[in-house]
């Protein structure tokens, strides 16, 4: 586990140094659209959950480490609050 981390660290440092070969990946429009849609949906849900003061919803909205940041569970929490 540590050896693989060190190998990845070494490759990353080598690629960041000046003069290193830089390979860039070309993403298809579908992939870019999916990434943009995810950011937009999470942003809308996060903005909608700002006024909900429960710790679970706040953790989901802020994306605290060790907590689930699933868009679906955040949406479910938001919708259940709206129904109350």
Beta strands, then each sheet from edge to edge (+ up, - down):
end
